[in-house]
Amino acid sequence: MAMFDKLKKLAEEAKEKAAPLAEQAAHKASELAAEAKEKAGPLAEQAKEKASELASKAAPAVAQGVDKAADSIDKATKGRFSEQLDKVQDATHTAAGKVAGSDAADKVADAAGSAADAAQHGVQAAAQTVDEAAQRAAEQAGDNS
């Protein structure tokens, strides 16, 4: 029985040492979650602004690229598909005009903002889960003492 008593004593000592460590882990997780939340807000706004800017800049370049491609195809096919190519160009210019307009750029920016908000929510949920797990570990370590 002496060996069993020694093992039991070692287990109790380990539990005593684990409780403060679990509390420290919970505290650190809370700090990290608060820091992540603080940093996510400005990053979300920056992402929204950049998405709007990029959408507005890309639309004219896409339309220009389609125009060049359509001209090359038209020359290569000696005008056999001019009507279809004109329709593609018209559709591209219409879409590019919508994207270059503030409404479409705002929608892209809003989508980027929503994605950033979702990421921020995920960080908060993960931090809360870590915090709860650390608290449970601390409670269990205290209960088993």
Buried (B, 14 or more C-beta within 10 A) or exposed (E): EEEEEEEEEEEEEEBEEBBEEBBEBBEEBBEBBEEBBEEBEEEBBEBBEEBBEBBBEBBBEBBEEBBEBBEEBBEEEEEEBEEEBEEBBEEBBEBBEEBBEEEBBBBBBEBBBEBBBEBBEEBBEBBEEBBEBBBEBBEBBBEEE
